[in-house]
Amino acid sequence: MITQIYQASLLVLVVTVKLFNLILFIMTELQRMYNDMLVTLEKGINDLEKFEDGNMSAGTRVRKTMQTTKELAQKIRVTVQEQKNTVVV
């Protein structure tokens, strides 16, 4: 039940990001990284469900998905900080 709520929430986020990108017609590098992170999370939902149902090998895939997400999130954080620091007051 909770996994279905997460899946629905992620789907809404992905759709929202995709619609936003269609409106702009051009995605920035930051938007691409953010979108990649959302897509990575969305793809991992099935493995998470399998793991919760007792498939231990799916747990390895969930951990890999989380590591990839962590790496993408860190790249986004660094990029945002760099852009923030380059703004001249």
Summary of the structure (lengths in Angstrom):
residues: 89
radius of gyration: 15.6
end to end distance: 48.5
largest distance: 54.6
contacts: 219
relative contact order: 0.12
helix: 87%
strand: 0%
